[in-house]
Every structure is written in C-alpha cells, then in structure tokens.
Amino acid sequence: MRSLDLRNNHVGTVGALFLSAALEQSSSMTSLNLSGTNQLTRDALKALARAIPTASAFASLNVAHNHVGSEGVQELAHAVAGSKSLLELHLGSTGTDCKAAEALGTAMTVSGSLRLLHLWDNAVAGEGAAGLARGIPLCPSLHGLFLADNRIDTEGARALAVAITKSPSFKFLDLFRNKVGPQGAVALAAAVGGSKGFSRLDLCKNPIGDGAKALRNLRKTHNALVEF
C-alpha cells in the first residue's frame, strides 16, 4: 500500500498510534490523509512526527481540520526537520499560531525535502509569518506557502518579501484574505519583480489600497499570476 485516505473517519489518538507504528515499518507508504473529523491530539501528532523520518518513501501528510493546536503542530515540526522525503504538509485549520509557525520556520532551515506547506485558516499573524520567512531562504526545496486567512499584516508581508528575494526556488505565495496593507503590497511586488522563477502571488481580500498600483505594474513586467 502506497497511499491511505482516512479523512473524516474518527480515527482518534489510538488509531493514529497504530498508524504511526505501521508507518515506522514502511518503506513504500507515500501519503496519509487524516484530514477532517478524526479527533487527532498532540499525542497522535507526536507519534506521527516520530514515525515520518523513519519512513523512507513518505512524502505527504494531511491533518487539516483537526484542531490539534500549537503544541500539536510544533510536534510535526520535528518531522519536517528530520525527514528526507517529506514533500508536502497540510496543516490548514489546525490551530497553528505564531509560535507553531516559528517552529516550522526553524524546521525548514534543516529540511532537505519540503516543497509545499499549507497553513490556511490559522492564526499565524505577522510574527509567525516572519518566523516562516526566516526559514524560506534556507530551505531550497520549498516552492510554495499557502497562508490564506491568517491575519498576516504588513510587517509579516515585508518579511516574506525579503525571503522571496533570497530564495530563487520559491515560486508561489497565497496571502488571500489577510491584513496586508499598501506598503506590504509594494514590498511583495518589488520582491516578485526581481524573482525570475516566481509564478503566483495572491493578495485578494487584503486592504492594499494604493499598493494596487505596484501590483498592476508587476503584471505588465512579470509573467507571474498576480491576484488582488
């Protein structure tokens, strides 16, 4: 078995512990979907985080819509740091706060594989975005961050903009429905404009005001899809 989809199955902590034990022994499992109503806890994520680095082929974990909270997500940061095969991590609507985001950013600095990190509908905020931004340039495998609905402000956007300028492999950033102001939009437009490989920036539903001018100009000079 290479892929297992158990979304909305009330797996619970005990079920997750059994799955983790099986994953530790697997050399073929590539993905596990535990999103939705599975009542996962910190202990469940701690077990999964311990198992993932030992599973040589494992590439994708989805625990979205399980409110595991900051401490649960911080446990998974250990998996990001320790795995040589994890490509994609889905943590949307899990209760990720700025502290958990900072832990993920730190883990990214030693990750050799992570490509996509999904953190939509959480409480990352500006401080957490800055923590993630510190990890982006040191994670050359990372291609995209999904940060919709996270109350990220202008300072957080500026930090992400600086990270874009330092990471030629980073390709897309989703900041849909945050709190990015005009100066944040201008900083991101400048960063994307200087990145040849960047492909998509989403700033829809942000109070960008006059920053829209910089984004319109970016559309004229860059091939990236720019939404606002």
Protein Blocks (a to p, Z undefined) as FASTA:
>chain_A
ZZdcfehklnojmlmmmmmmmmmmpckbfbdcfehjeopafklmmmmmmmmmmmmkbcbd
cfehiagbjmlmmmmmmmmmmpckbmbdcfehnhpafklmmmmmmmmmmcckbmbdcfeh
iakbjmlmmmmmmmmmmmmkbmbdcfehklpafklmmmmmmmmmmmmkbmbdcfehiabd
fklmmmmmmmmmmmmkbcbdcfehiakkjmmmmmmmmmmmpcbdcdZZ
